[in-house]
Amino acid sequence: MRKRMYFFLTAVLVAVTFLVACGGSDGASSSGDGDSGTVELDYWVPFSGGDGEYMAEMVDEFNSSQDDIQVNMLNVDWGEYYTKLRTALASNTAPDVSIAHQSKLSELVPTGALTDLSQVAEEVEFDWSNISENQLEATVFDDKNYAVPLDSHALIMYYNKDYLADAGLLDENEEIKMEPGVDGFVSMLEELQASLPDGVFPFASQTDDVHPFWIWYALYSQMEDGGEYITDDQASFNNAAGEEALQVMSDMTEQGLWPKNVTNGYDLFKTGKAAINFTGVWATGNYEQNEELNFGAASLPVFFDQSQTWGDSHTLVLPAQDDQAQQQAAMEFVKWLSDNSVIWAGAGHVPANTAVVESDEFNQLEYRPSYADVAEDINYMPRSPQLWPSNDIMQKNFNAMMNGSMSVTEALDQAEQEVNALLSK
């Protein structure tokens, strides 16, 4: 009798244990709280300042919107982010979801450590047609989608409306009045300079960081004969178009329209010490913090033949893993971020999801709608695993030129030599 009772109780215990183990949330696997059945996802980002705050808000809102998935965000220091991510990908310790710049995909995709999203995107009914065409094409490798673009962040123009109005350079829509082309822009700066208070520059952008390279790349991309940076593992920028674009920038400094040795371009514009500033869309949130700054934001003027600019995209990638339930949960999170990226627009970025850009909620935001079309003007940089080191070389030489220690020709020649030496390794 005792023996039969023992086997009966054992069978009941096994059955109960089996039911508890299988009774999670719709069969989803759990990688955290074993009692709730909640899928926990690790999410890595490289955001600092306002960007990080907006992304933290999105993660909190996602976690509050449902009970099946819990996202744990790790904000890694920018200077260490890609080293840490590459190490994690190589050692199979990567997060479930991570941010990757579009310009880094040509370095990351060949490792084989990123997931082809085609199948998992279909499982969560992710609609690729909602992604802006220019951004989507930049993330496709061998006809496979390895990333979901979250945004465009491009070089645009900010302008102080008060200074432009005082100079008679604003139209009825509070947009800058200027003739087209380089001459039109320079003439506008000269006219503006004549009316500005002492100590205020017509134009200011950093000359000691990557801004001169970005501005040159934008101007170079606007030329019908320009825009080629690295082709077939060779530098392809040291040509007449590349020289003309760089000469425009040099002339602006020599004419006193753009001061040399600018280390605080953001602050100069934010505090009213510069009338016009070229920088990335992320500055919008920064400039909004000064309530006394009456400013506008727009795409870059067309200096040459076509509307083009420098830009990049934050994309969302899924490191490869065997747990399909985990990957599906990760893709659900990615889909939610894309669908709700109007929150991310608060950081100044242009959402890559066209349905978001076309929404009333986005178009009721200040400033952002006025430059949203810049997403289709981005000339994405060439695909090369040596792209970022090449950009560092360009930055170094162009900074030297902007601050007076190299000529335009010397900067291009030296940059070409160093980039080709890098690419030949």
Secondary structure as UniProt FT lines:
FT   HELIX           2..22
FT   TURN            26..27
FT   TURN            34..37
FT   STRAND          39..45
FT   HELIX           49..65
FT   STRAND          69..75
FT   HELIX           78..90
FT   TURN            91..92
FT   STRAND          97..101
FT   HELIX           102..104
FT   HELIX           105..108
FT   HELIX           109..111
FT   HELIX           118..123
FT   TURN            124..125
FT   HELIX           128..130
FT   HELIX           133..137
FT   TURN            138..139
FT   STRAND          140..141
FT   TURN            142..143
FT   STRAND          144..145
FT   STRAND          148..149
FT   STRAND          151..160
FT   HELIX           161..166
FT   TURN            167..168
FT   TURN            172..173
FT   HELIX           181..195
FT   TURN            198..199
FT   STRAND          201..203
FT   HELIX           211..221
FT   TURN            224..225
FT   STRAND          230..231
FT   TURN            232..233
FT   STRAND          234..235
FT   HELIX           240..254
FT   TURN            255..256
FT   HELIX           265..270
FT   TURN            271..272
FT   STRAND          274..280
FT   TURN            281..282
FT   HELIX           283..288
FT   TURN            291..292
FT   STRAND          295..299
FT   STRAND          311..312
FT   STRAND          314..317
FT   HELIX           324..339
FT   TURN            340..343
FT   HELIX           344..347
FT   STRAND          350..351
FT   HELIX           354..357
FT   HELIX           360..363
FT   HELIX           368..377
FT   TURN            385..386
FT   HELIX           387..402
FT   TURN            403..404
FT   HELIX           408..423
//
